[in-house]
């Protein structure tokens, strides 16, 4: 079942990087885009950490 956690992590990080890429294409203040991009990365790190803590280790 370890591959399920890896697959989920890859999906989370792919979505985070796609979100940052889309965010960079939207016109607007760089300050707000940097803040939102940082929040996306922090959310991905926290979600991946919670997944890794929740899965049993052999």
N, C-alpha and C positions, 0 to 999 in steps of 0.2 A: 504493500500500500504506500510505500515511500514515493513511488513515481507520481501518485496523485498529488502529493504536496509540491513536488517539483513542477508538475504541470500547472498547478494553480499559481505558484509563484511566478512562473514564466508569463502566464496570462496577465497577472497583476502588473508586472514590470513592463510588459509590452504595452498595456493600456496606459500606463503612466508616461512612457516615452512618446507614444502617439499623442497623448493629451498635451504634453509639453510642445511637441512639434506643431500641433494645431494652434496652440496658444501663441506660438511665435508668429504665425501667419496672420493673426488678428491685429488690425491696427489699434493702437492705443498707447498709453503710458508704459514705459519700460519698467517703472517702479511697481506698478500693479501686476504686470505680467510676471515679474520676478517673484513677487509675493505669492501669487497663485501657483507658479511652478514649484516653488519651495514647499508649499502646502501639499501639492500632489506627491512630491518625493517623500515627504515626512509620512504621509498617509500610506504610501506603498511600503515604506520601511516598517511602520508599526503593524500593518496588516500581515506582512511576511513574518515578522517576529512572533505575532500571536499564533499564526499557523504553525510555526516551527515549535513553539512551546506546547501547543495542543497535541501534536503528533507524538506518539510513543517512540522512544529510541531503543534500538536493540543493543 
